[in-house]
């Protein structure tokens, strides 16, 4: 079974060993065919607290770590 990976931007790192990542996607409206931008927030486990706000990161789906954490930080993407 393949695990999901996605890329997003860190919007918060105030929690201990946890980052909040915003993932933006574009979807096409069924009826009007207009492209709509949607944003989804995920809580990801960051073991070493190495991410800062504004970083572009890769996160991977994993088994539940806590009540809301189901993703873990993989690496930073350097632009």
PDB file of N, CA, C and O in Angstrom:
ATOM      1  N   UNK A   1       0.841  -1.188   0.000  1.00  0.00           N
ATOM      2  CA  UNK A   1       0.000   0.000   0.000  1.00  0.00           C
ATOM      3  C   UNK A   1       0.878   1.241   0.000  1.00  0.00           C
ATOM      4  O   UNK A   1       1.743   1.390   0.863  1.00  0.00           O
ATOM      5  N   UNK A   2       0.667   2.116  -0.946  1.00  0.00           N
ATOM      6  CA  UNK A   2       1.448   3.344  -1.046  1.00  0.00           C
ATOM      7  C   UNK A   2       0.922   4.383  -0.057  1.00  0.00           C
ATOM      8  O   UNK A   2      -0.286   4.537   0.120  1.00  0.00           O
ATOM      9  N   UNK A   3       1.848   5.086   0.580  1.00  0.00           N
ATOM     10  CA  UNK A   3       1.432   6.134   1.504  1.00  0.00           C
ATOM     11  C   UNK A   3       1.389   7.462   0.777  1.00  0.00           C
ATOM     12  O   UNK A   3       2.160   7.700  -0.154  1.00  0.00           O
ATOM     13  N   UNK A   4       0.486   8.322   1.206  1.00  0.00           N
ATOM     14  CA  UNK A   4       0.318   9.620   0.566  1.00  0.00           C
ATOM     15  C   UNK A   4       1.414  10.573   1.003  1.00  0.00           C
ATOM     16  O   UNK A   4       1.791  10.607   2.174  1.00  0.00           O
ATOM     17  N   UNK A   5       1.920  11.339   0.064  1.00  0.00           N
ATOM     18  CA  UNK A   5       2.868  12.410   0.338  1.00  0.00           C
ATOM     19  C   UNK A   5       2.313  13.679  -0.285  1.00  0.00           C
ATOM     20  O   UNK A   5       1.678  13.640  -1.339  1.00  0.00           O
ATOM     21  N   UNK A   6       2.555  14.800   0.371  1.00  0.00           N
ATOM     22  CA  UNK A   6       2.097  16.070  -0.171  1.00  0.00           C
ATOM     23  C   UNK A   6       3.057  17.177   0.228  1.00  0.00           C
ATOM     24  O   UNK A   6       3.855  17.019   1.152  1.00  0.00           O
ATOM     25  N   UNK A   7       2.973  18.287  -0.468  1.00  0.00           N
ATOM     26  CA  UNK A   7       3.850  19.427  -0.237  1.00  0.00           C
ATOM     27  C   UNK A   7       3.010  20.593   0.245  1.00  0.00           C
ATOM     28  O   UNK A   7       1.936  20.860  -0.293  1.00  0.00           O
ATOM     29  N   UNK A   8       3.503  21.288   1.264  1.00  0.00           N
ATOM     30  CA  UNK A   8       2.774  22.425   1.804  1.00  0.00           C
ATOM     31  C   UNK A   8       3.699  23.409   2.478  1.00  0.00           C
ATOM     32  O   UNK A   8       4.916  23.228   2.509  1.00  0.00           O
ATOM     33  N   UNK A   9       3.094  24.467   3.024  1.00  0.00           N
ATOM     34  CA  UNK A   9       3.838  25.543   3.675  1.00  0.00           C
ATOM     35  C   UNK A   9       3.544  25.527   5.166  1.00  0.00           C
ATOM     36  O   UNK A   9       2.389  25.405   5.572  1.00  0.00           O
ATOM     37  N   UNK A  10       4.595  25.650   5.992  1.00  0.00           N
ATOM     38  CA  UNK A  10       4.431  25.670   7.443  1.00  0.00           C
ATOM     39  C   UNK A  10       3.816  27.012   7.839  1.00  0.00           C
ATOM     40  O   UNK A  10       4.363  28.070   7.528  1.00  0.00           O
ATOM     41  N   UNK A  11       2.666  26.958   8.531  1.00  0.00           N
ATOM     42  CA  UNK A  11       2.008  28.189   8.965  1.00  0.00           C
ATOM     43  C   UNK A  11       2.078  28.375  10.472  1.00  0.00           C
ATOM     44  O   UNK A  11       1.765  29.455  10.974  1.00  0.00           O
ATOM     45  N   UNK A  12       2.490  27.329  11.211  1.00  0.00           N
ATOM     46  CA  UNK A  12       2.650  27.446  12.655  1.00  0.00           C
ATOM     47  C   UNK A  12       3.601  26.367  13.162  1.00  0.00           C
ATOM     48  O   UNK A  12       3.581  25.230  12.691  1.00  0.00           O
ATOM     49  N   UNK A  13       4.439  26.746  14.139  1.00  0.00           N
ATOM     50  CA  UNK A  13       5.331  25.777  14.778  1.00  0.00           C
ATOM     51  C   UNK A  13       5.359  25.995  16.288  1.00  0.00           C
ATOM     52  O   UNK A  13       6.359  25.691  16.938  1.00  0.00           O
ATOM     53  N   UNK A  14       4.287  26.511  16.842  1.00  0.00           N
ATOM     54  CA  UNK A  14       4.238  26.874  18.254  1.00  0.00           C
ATOM     55  C   UNK A  14       4.079  25.678  19.181  1.00  0.00           C
ATOM     56  O   UNK A  14       4.399  25.772  20.366  1.00  0.00           O
ATOM     57  N   UNK A  15       3.595  24.565  18.668  1.00  0.00           N
ATOM     58  CA  UNK A  15       3.423  23.379  19.498  1.00  0.00           C
ATOM     59  C   UNK A  15       4.726  22.585  19.567  1.00  0.00           C
ATOM     60  O   UNK A  15       5.560  22.661  18.664  1.00  0.00           O
ATOM     61  N   UNK A  16       4.888  21.833  20.634  1.00  0.00           N
ATOM     62  CA  UNK A  16       6.083  21.017  20.817  1.00  0.00           C
ATOM     63  C   UNK A  16       6.021  19.796  19.886  1.00  0.00           C
ATOM     64  O   UNK A  16       5.089  18.996  19.963  1.00  0.00           O
ATOM     65  N   UNK A  17       7.016  19.665  19.015  1.00  0.00           N
ATOM     66  CA  UNK A  17       7.147  18.546  18.066  1.00  0.00           C
ATOM     67  C   UNK A  17       5.978  18.449  17.079  1.00  0.00           C
ATOM     68  O   UNK A  17       5.703  17.373  16.546  1.00  0.00           O
ATOM     69  N   UNK A  18       5.296  19.565  16.836  1.00  0.00           N
ATOM     70  CA  UNK A  18       4.175  19.568  15.898  1.00  0.00           C
ATOM     71  C   UNK A  18       4.232  20.830  15.041  1.00  0.00           C
ATOM     72  O   UNK A  18       4.506  21.923  15.537  1.00  0.00           O
ATOM     73  N   UNK A  19       3.971  20.658  13.755  1.00  0.00           N
ATOM     74  CA  UNK A  19       3.856  21.805  12.858  1.00  0.00           C
ATOM     75  C   UNK A  19       2.483  21.758  12.193  1.00  0.00           C
ATOM     76  O   UNK A  19       1.894  20.691  12.023  1.00  0.00           O
ATOM     77  N   UNK A  20       1.989  22.934  11.822  1.00  0.00           N
ATOM     78  CA  UNK A  20       0.753  23.032  11.066  1.00  0.00           C
ATOM     79  C   UNK A  20       1.137  23.380   9.637  1.00  0.00           C
ATOM     80  O   UNK A  20       1.836  24.364   9.394  1.00  0.00           O
ATOM     81  N   UNK A  21       0.674  22.564   8.690  1.00  0.00           N
ATOM     82  CA  UNK A  21       1.040  22.722   7.284  1.00  0.00           C
ATOM     83  C   UNK A  21      -0.215  23.016   6.476  1.00  0.00           C
ATOM     84  O   UNK A  21      -1.211  22.301   6.582  1.00  0.00           O
ATOM     85  N   UNK A  22      -0.161  24.080   5.661  1.00  0.00           N
ATOM     86  CA  UNK A  22      -1.258  24.431   4.767  1.00  0.00           C
ATOM     87  C   UNK A  22      -0.943  23.891   3.379  1.00  0.00           C
ATOM     88  O   UNK A  22       0.099  24.207   2.804  1.00  0.00           O
ATOM     89  N   UNK A  23      -1.845  23.076   2.844  1.00  0.00           N
ATOM     90  CA  UNK A  23      -1.679  22.491   1.514  1.00  0.00           C
ATOM     91  C   UNK A  23      -2.731  23.091   0.593  1.00  0.00           C
ATOM     92  O   UNK A  23      -3.932  22.961   0.829  1.00  0.00           O
ATOM     93  N   UNK A  24      -2.258  23.751  -0.463  1.00  0.00           N
ATOM     94  CA  UNK A  24      -3.167  24.399  -1.410  1.00  0.00           C
ATOM     95  C   UNK A  24      -3.380  23.502  -2.626  1.00  0.00           C
ATOM     96  O   UNK A  24      -2.431  22.934  -3.167  1.00  0.00           O
ATOM     97  N   UNK A  25      -4.636  23.384  -3.046  1.00  0.00           N
ATOM     98  CA  UNK A  25      -4.972  22.619  -4.246  1.00  0.00           C
ATOM     99  C   UNK A  25      -5.906  23.443  -5.114  1.00  0.00           C
ATOM    100  O   UNK A  25      -6.578  24.355  -4.633  1.00  0.00           O
ATOM    101  N   UNK A  26      -5.939  23.118  -6.384  1.00  0.00           N
ATOM    102  CA  UNK A  26      -6.854  23.778  -7.302  1.00  0.00           C
ATOM    103  C   UNK A  26      -7.819  22.740  -7.844  1.00  0.00           C
ATOM    104  O   UNK A  26      -7.407  21.685  -8.328  1.00  0.00           O
ATOM    105  N   UNK A  27      -9.120  23.048  -7.759  1.00  0.00           N
ATOM    106  CA  UNK A  27     -10.147  22.148  -8.278  1.00  0.00           C
ATOM    107  C   UNK A  27     -11.042  22.906  -9.249  1.00  0.00           C
ATOM    108  O   UNK A  27     -11.205  24.122  -9.152  1.00  0.00           O
ATOM    109  N   UNK A  28     -11.605  22.176 -10.166  1.00  0.00           N
ATOM    110  CA  UNK A  28     -12.483  22.772 -11.159  1.00  0.00           C
ATOM    111  C   UNK A  28     -13.930  22.616 -10.701  1.00  0.00           C
ATOM    112  O   UNK A  28     -14.349  21.519 -10.334  1.00  0.00           O
ATOM    113  N   UNK A  29     -14.686  23.694 -10.720  1.00  0.00           N
ATOM    114  CA  UNK A  29     -16.087  23.654 -10.331  1.00  0.00           C
ATOM    115  C   UNK A  29     -16.857  22.818 -11.355  1.00  0.00           C
ATOM    116  O   UNK A  29     -16.675  22.981 -12.562  1.00  0.00           O
ATOM    117  N   UNK A  30     -17.721  21.921 -10.863  1.00  0.00           N
ATOM    118  CA  UNK A  30     -18.432  21.013 -11.770  1.00  0.00           C
ATOM    119  C   UNK A  30     -19.315  21.750 -12.768  1.00  0.00           C
ATOM    120  O   UNK A  30     -19.273  21.469 -13.966  1.00  0.00           O
ATOM    121  N   UNK A  31     -20.104  22.683 -12.280  1.00  0.00           N
ATOM    122  CA  UNK A  31     -21.081  23.342 -13.142  1.00  0.00           C
ATOM    123  C   UNK A  31     -20.485  24.492 -13.935  1.00  0.00           C
ATOM    124  O   UNK A  31     -20.731  24.619 -15.135  1.00  0.00           O
ATOM    125  N   UNK A  32     -19.697  25.335 -13.265  1.00  0.00           N
ATOM    126  CA  UNK A  32     -19.230  26.572 -13.900  1.00  0.00           C
ATOM    127  C   UNK A  32     -17.832  26.482 -14.487  1.00  0.00           C
ATOM    128  O   UNK A  32     -17.388  27.424 -15.142  1.00  0.00           O
ATOM    129  N   UNK A  33     -17.134  25.392 -14.276  1.00  0.00           N
ATOM    130  CA  UNK A  33     -15.797  25.140 -14.827  1.00  0.00           C
ATOM    131  C   UNK A  33     -14.757  26.170 -14.400  1.00  0.00           C
ATOM    132  O   UNK A  33     -13.719  26.298 -15.049  1.00  0.00           O
ATOM    133  N   UNK A  34     -15.015  26.901 -13.331  1.00  0.00           N
ATOM    134  CA  UNK A  34     -14.050  27.868 -12.829  1.00  0.00           C
ATOM    135  C   UNK A  34     -13.056  27.150 -11.910  1.00  0.00           C
ATOM    136  O   UNK A  34     -13.435  26.249 -11.162  1.00  0.00           O
ATOM    137  N   UNK A  35     -11.806  27.547 -11.969  1.00  0.00           N
ATOM    138  CA  UNK A  35     -10.777  26.969 -11.111  1.00  0.00           C
ATOM    139  C   UNK A  35     -10.857  27.649  -9.744  1.00  0.00           C
ATOM    140  O   UNK A  35     -10.811  28.875  -9.644  1.00  0.00           O
ATOM    141  N   UNK A  36     -10.975  26.837  -8.699  1.00  0.00           N
ATOM    142  CA  UNK A  36     -11.106  27.337  -7.333  1.00  0.00           C
ATOM    143  C   UNK A  36      -9.897  26.869  -6.527  1.00  0.00           C
ATOM    144  O   UNK A  36      -9.510  25.703  -6.603  1.00  0.00           O
ATOM    145  N   UNK A  37      -9.302  27.782  -5.755  1.00  0.00           N
ATOM    146  CA  UNK A  37      -8.179  27.430  -4.888  1.00  0.00           C
ATOM    147  C   UNK A  37      -8.720  27.026  -3.527  1.00  0.00           C
ATOM    148  O   UNK A  37      -9.488  27.764  -2.910  1.00  0.00           O
ATOM    149  N   UNK A  38      -8.316  25.849  -3.063  1.00  0.00           N
ATOM    150  CA  UNK A  38      -8.735  25.365  -1.751  1.00  0.00           C
ATOM    151  C   UNK A  38      -7.499  25.137  -0.886  1.00  0.00           C
ATOM    152  O   UNK A  38      -6.449  24.732  -1.386  1.00  0.00           O
ATOM    153  N   UNK A  39      -7.629  25.397   0.406  1.00  0.00           N
ATOM    154  CA  UNK A  39      -6.536  25.197   1.351  1.00  0.00           C
ATOM    155  C   UNK A  39      -6.987  24.242   2.435  1.00  0.00           C
ATOM    156  O   UNK A  39      -8.092  24.365   2.964  1.00  0.00           O
ATOM    157  N   UNK A  40      -6.128  23.285   2.766  1.00  0.00           N
ATOM    158  CA  UNK A  40      -6.401  22.305   3.812  1.00  0.00           C
ATOM    159  C   UNK A  40      -5.247  22.345   4.806  1.00  0.00           C
ATOM    160  O   UNK A  40      -4.084  22.389   4.407  1.00  0.00           O
ATOM    161  N   UNK A  41      -5.566  22.330   6.107  1.00  0.00           N
ATOM    162  CA  UNK A  41      -4.538  22.347   7.143  1.00  0.00           C
ATOM    163  C   UNK A  41      -4.332  20.941   7.699  1.00  0.00           C
ATOM    164  O   UNK A  41      -5.292  20.215   7.959  1.00  0.00           O
ATOM    165  N   UNK A  42      -3.073  20.573   7.877  1.00  0.00           N
ATOM    166  CA  UNK A  42      -2.718  19.293   8.469  1.00  0.00           C
ATOM    167  C   UNK A  42      -1.751  19.536   9.624  1.00  0.00           C
ATOM    168  O   UNK A  42      -0.918  20.440   9.569  1.00  0.00           O
ATOM    169  N   UNK A  43      -1.871  18.720  10.665  1.00  0.00           N
ATOM    170  CA  UNK A  43      -0.904  18.720  11.756  1.00  0.00           C
ATOM    171  C   UNK A  43       0.086  17.606  11.477  1.00  0.00           C
ATOM    172  O   UNK A  43      -0.304  16.463  11.239  1.00  0.00           O
ATOM    173  N   UNK A  44       1.369  17.942  11.507  1.00  0.00           N
ATOM    174  CA  UNK A  44       2.413  16.970  11.195  1.00  0.00           C
ATOM    175  C   UNK A  44       3.415  16.871  12.341  1.00  0.00           C
ATOM    176  O   UNK A  44       3.698  17.859  13.019  1.00  0.00           O
ATOM    177  N   UNK A  45       3.947  15.667  12.546  1.00  0.00           N
ATOM    178  CA  UNK A  45       4.919  15.419  13.613  1.00  0.00           C
ATOM    179  C   UNK A  45       6.307  15.835  13.143  1.00  0.00           C
ATOM    180  O   UNK A  45       6.790  15.359  12.116  1.00  0.00           O
ATOM    181  N   UNK A  46       6.952  16.734  13.907  1.00  0.00           N
ATOM    182  CA  UNK A  46       8.299  17.215  13.613  1.00  0.00           C
ATOM    183  C   UNK A  46       9.168  16.883  14.823  1.00  0.00           C
ATOM    184  O   UNK A  46       9.243  17.667  15.770  1.00  0.00           O
ATOM    185  N   UNK A  47       9.823  15.726  14.794  1.00  0.00           N
ATOM    186  CA  UNK A  47      10.541  15.196  15.961  1.00  0.00           C
ATOM    187  C   UNK A  47      11.619  16.136  16.500  1.00  0.00           C
ATOM    188  O   UNK A  47      11.773  16.262  17.715  1.00  0.00           O
ATOM    189  N   UNK A  48      12.366  16.798  15.612  1.00  0.00           N
ATOM    190  CA  UNK A  48      13.498  17.620  16.050  1.00  0.00           C
ATOM    191  C   UNK A  48      13.169  19.110  16.147  1.00  0.00           C
ATOM    192  O   UNK A  48      14.063  19.911  16.421  1.00  0.00           O
ATOM    193  N   UNK A  49      11.930  19.498  15.933  1.00  0.00           N
ATOM    194  CA  UNK A  49      11.519  20.914  15.947  1.00  0.00           C
ATOM    195  C   UNK A  49      12.397  21.759  15.021  1.00  0.00           C
ATOM    196  O   UNK A  49      12.846  22.838  15.408  1.00  0.00           O
ATOM    197  N   UNK A  50      12.641  21.273  13.804  1.00  0.00           N
ATOM    198  CA  UNK A  50      13.552  21.965  12.897  1.00  0.00           C
ATOM    199  C   UNK A  50      12.859  22.893  11.906  1.00  0.00           C
ATOM    200  O   UNK A  50      13.537  23.669  11.231  1.00  0.00           O
ATOM    201  N   UNK A  51      11.551  22.842  11.797  1.00  0.00           N
ATOM    202  CA  UNK A  51      10.832  23.685  10.843  1.00  0.00           C
ATOM    203  C   UNK A  51      10.498  25.035  11.452  1.00  0.00           C
ATOM    204  O   UNK A  51      10.238  25.156  12.649  1.00  0.00           O
ATOM    205  N   UNK A  52      10.513  26.056  10.584  1.00  0.00           N
ATOM    206  CA  UNK A  52      10.091  27.388  10.996  1.00  0.00           C
ATOM    207  C   UNK A  52       8.967  27.843  10.070  1.00  0.00           C
ATOM    208  O   UNK A  52       8.769  27.277   8.995  1.00  0.00           O
ATOM    209  N   UNK A  53       8.237  28.865  10.493  1.00  0.00           N
ATOM    210  CA  UNK A  53       7.118  29.371   9.710  1.00  0.00           C
ATOM    211  C   UNK A  53       7.629  29.854   8.351  1.00  0.00           C
ATOM    212  O   UNK A  53       8.623  30.575   8.273  1.00  0.00           O
ATOM    213  N   UNK A  54       6.946  29.452   7.292  1.00  0.00           N
ATOM    214  CA  UNK A  54       7.316  29.849   5.945  1.00  0.00           C
ATOM    215  C   UNK A  54       8.059  28.783   5.160  1.00  0.00           C
ATOM    216  O   UNK A  54       8.194  28.905   3.942  1.00  0.00           O
ATOM    217  N   UNK A  55       8.544  27.741   5.821  1.00  0.00           N
ATOM    218  CA  UNK A  55       9.242  26.650   5.128  1.00  0.00           C
ATOM    219  C   UNK A  55       8.287  25.882   4.228  1.00  0.00           C
ATOM    220  O   UNK A  55       7.122  25.685   4.572  1.00  0.00           O
ATOM    221  N   UNK A  56       8.781  25.449   3.081  1.00  0.00           N
ATOM    222  CA  UNK A  56       8.044  24.549   2.199  1.00  0.00           C
ATOM    223  C   UNK A  56       8.523  23.139   2.542  1.00  0.00           C
ATOM    224  O   UNK A  56       9.717  22.847   2.466  1.00  0.00           O
ATOM    225  N   UNK A  57       7.582  22.264   2.922  1.00  0.00           N
ATOM    226  CA  UNK A  57       7.948  20.940   3.422  1.00  0.00           C
ATOM    227  C   UNK A  57       7.167  19.834   2.724  1.00  0.00           C
ATOM    228  O   UNK A  57       6.106  20.066   2.145  1.00  0.00           O
ATOM    229  N   UNK A  58       7.716  18.632   2.794  1.00  0.00           N
ATOM    230  CA  UNK A  58       7.034  17.428   2.338  1.00  0.00           C
ATOM    231  C   UNK A  58       6.557  16.689   3.584  1.00  0.00           C
ATOM    232  O   UNK A  58       7.324  16.490   4.525  1.00  0.00           O
ATOM    233  N   UNK A  59       5.277  16.279   3.586  1.00  0.00           N
ATOM    234  CA  UNK A  59       4.744  15.500   4.692  1.00  0.00           C
ATOM    235  C   UNK A  59       4.182  14.192   4.147  1.00  0.00           C
ATOM    236  O   UNK A  59       3.783  14.106   2.985  1.00  0.00           O
ATOM    237  N   UNK A  60       4.158  13.178   5.004  1.00  0.00           N
ATOM    238  CA  UNK A  60       3.710  11.850   4.598  1.00  0.00           C
ATOM    239  C   UNK A  60       2.667  11.351   5.587  1.00  0.00           C
ATOM    240  O   UNK A  60       2.794  11.549   6.795  1.00  0.00           O
ATOM    241  N   UNK A  61       1.644  10.707   5.065  1.00  0.00           N
ATOM    242  CA  UNK A  61       0.599  10.154   5.905  1.00  0.00           C
ATOM    243  C   UNK A  61       1.162   8.980   6.715  1.00  0.00           C
ATOM    244  O   UNK A  61       1.985   8.209   6.222  1.00  0.00           O
ATOM    245  N   UNK A  62       0.705   8.860   7.963  1.00  0.00           N
ATOM    246  CA  UNK A  62       1.180   7.804   8.843  1.00  0.00           C
ATOM    247  C   UNK A  62       0.049   7.375   9.776  1.00  0.00           C
ATOM    248  O   UNK A  62      -1.044   7.940   9.735  1.00  0.00           O
ATOM    249  N   UNK A  63       0.311   6.388  10.606  1.00  0.00           N
ATOM    250  CA  UNK A  63      -0.702   5.969  11.575  1.00  0.00           C
ATOM    251  C   UNK A  63      -0.941   7.107  12.569  1.00  0.00           C
ATOM    252  O   UNK A  63      -0.063   7.951  12.745  1.00  0.00           O
ATOM    253  N   UNK A  64      -2.091   7.151  13.216  1.00  0.00           N
ATOM    254  CA  UNK A  64      -2.386   8.251  14.142  1.00  0.00           C
ATOM    255  C   UNK A  64      -1.345   8.357  15.266  1.00  0.00           C
ATOM    256  O   UNK A  64      -1.036   7.379  15.948  1.00  0.00           O
ATOM    257  N   UNK A  65      -0.821   9.568  15.435  1.00  0.00           N
ATOM    258  CA  UNK A  65       0.161   9.846  16.479  1.00  0.00           C
ATOM    259  C   UNK A  65      -0.535  10.428  17.704  1.00  0.00           C
ATOM    260  O   UNK A  65      -0.142  10.162  18.840  1.00  0.00           O
ATOM    261  N   UNK A  66      -1.572  11.225  17.460  1.00  0.00           N
ATOM    262  CA  UNK A  66      -2.376  11.794  18.537  1.00  0.00           C
ATOM    263  C   UNK A  66      -3.800  11.968  18.012  1.00  0.00           C
ATOM    264  O   UNK A  66      -4.153  11.420  16.968  1.00  0.00           O
ATOM    265  N   UNK A  67      -4.610  12.727  18.733  1.00  0.00           N
ATOM    266  CA  UNK A  67      -6.013  12.908  18.334  1.00  0.00           C
ATOM    267  C   UNK A  67      -6.136  13.520  16.940  1.00  0.00           C
ATOM    268  O   UNK A  67      -6.993  13.108  16.158  1.00  0.00           O
ATOM    269  N   UNK A  68      -5.291  14.495  16.624  1.00  0.00           N
ATOM    270  CA  UNK A  68      -5.407  15.192  15.335  1.00  0.00           C
ATOM    271  C   UNK A  68      -4.216  14.983  14.403  1.00  0.00           C
ATOM    272  O   UNK A  68      -4.298  15.347  13.230  1.00  0.00           O
ATOM    273  N   UNK A  69      -3.126  14.416  14.877  1.00  0.00           N
ATOM    274  CA  UNK A  69      -1.917  14.251  14.061  1.00  0.00           C
ATOM    275  C   UNK A  69      -1.917  12.920  13.330  1.00  0.00           C
ATOM    276  O   UNK A  69      -1.879  11.856  13.948  1.00  0.00           O
ATOM    277  N   UNK A  70      -1.960  12.994  11.990  1.00  0.00           N
ATOM    278  CA  UNK A  70      -1.903  11.792  11.154  1.00  0.00           C
ATOM    279  C   UNK A  70      -0.857  11.914  10.052  1.00  0.00           C
ATOM    280  O   UNK A  70      -0.837  11.099   9.130  1.00  0.00           O
ATOM    281  N   UNK A  71       0.005  12.912  10.133  1.00  0.00           N
ATOM    282  CA  UNK A  71       1.046  13.147   9.135  1.00  0.00           C
ATOM    283  C   UNK A  71       2.369  13.320   9.857  1.00  0.00           C
ATOM    284  O   UNK A  71       2.404  13.676  11.035  1.00  0.00           O
ATOM    285  N   UNK A  72       3.471  13.063   9.134  1.00  0.00           N
ATOM    286  CA  UNK A  72       4.786  13.311   9.708  1.00  0.00           C
ATOM    287  C   UNK A  72       5.648  14.056   8.698  1.00  0.00           C
ATOM    288  O   UNK A  72       5.529  13.871   7.486  1.00  0.00           O
ATOM    289  N   UNK A  73       6.511  14.892   9.230  1.00  0.00           N
ATOM    290  CA  UNK A  73       7.420  15.710   8.428  1.00  0.00           C
ATOM    291  C   UNK A  73       8.491  14.820   7.821  1.00  0.00           C
ATOM    292  O   UNK A  73       9.077  13.989   8.515  1.00  0.00           O
ATOM    293  N   UNK A  74       8.753  14.990   6.515  1.00  0.00           N
ATOM    294  CA  UNK A  74       9.777  14.207   5.823  1.00  0.00           C
ATOM    295  C   UNK A  74      11.033  15.063   5.593  1.00  0.00           C
ATOM    296  O   UNK A  74      12.108  14.731   6.091  1.00  0.00           O
ATOM    297  N   UNK A  75      10.895  16.163   4.838  1.00  0.00           N
ATOM    298  CA  UNK A  75      12.047  17.026   4.586  1.00  0.00           C
ATOM    299  C   UNK A  75      11.616  18.419   4.133  1.00  0.00           C
ATOM    300  O   UNK A  75      10.465  18.644   3.759  1.00  0.00           O
ATOM    301  N   UNK A  76      12.571  19.342   4.176  1.00  0.00           N
ATOM    302  CA  UNK A  76      12.359  20.701   3.693  1.00  0.00           C
ATOM    303  C   UNK A  76      12.691  20.744   2.207  1.00  0.00           C
ATOM    304  O   UNK A  76      13.558  20.013   1.729  1.00  0.00           O
ATOM    305  N   UNK A  77      11.998  21.601   1.494  1.00  0.00           N
ATOM    306  CA  UNK A  77      12.285  21.794   0.078  1.00  0.00           C
ATOM    307  C   UNK A  77      12.952  23.162  -0.062  1.00  0.00           C
ATOM    308  O   UNK A  77      12.395  24.185   0.337  1.00  0.00           O
ATOM    309  N   UNK A  78      14.147  23.160  -0.633  1.00  0.00           N
ATOM    310  CA  UNK A  78      14.912  24.402  -0.785  1.00  0.00           C
ATOM    311  C   UNK A  78      14.606  24.980  -2.153  1.00  0.00           C
ATOM    312  O   UNK A  78      14.717  24.310  -3.180  1.00  0.00           O
ATOM    313  N   UNK A  79      14.218  26.248  -2.134  1.00  0.00           N
ATOM    314  CA  UNK A  79      13.852  26.918  -3.392  1.00  0.00           C
ATOM    315  C   UNK A  79      14.955  27.887  -3.788  1.00  0.00           C
ATOM    316  O   UNK A  79      14.849  28.555  -4.816  1.00  0.00           O
TER     317      UNK A  79
END
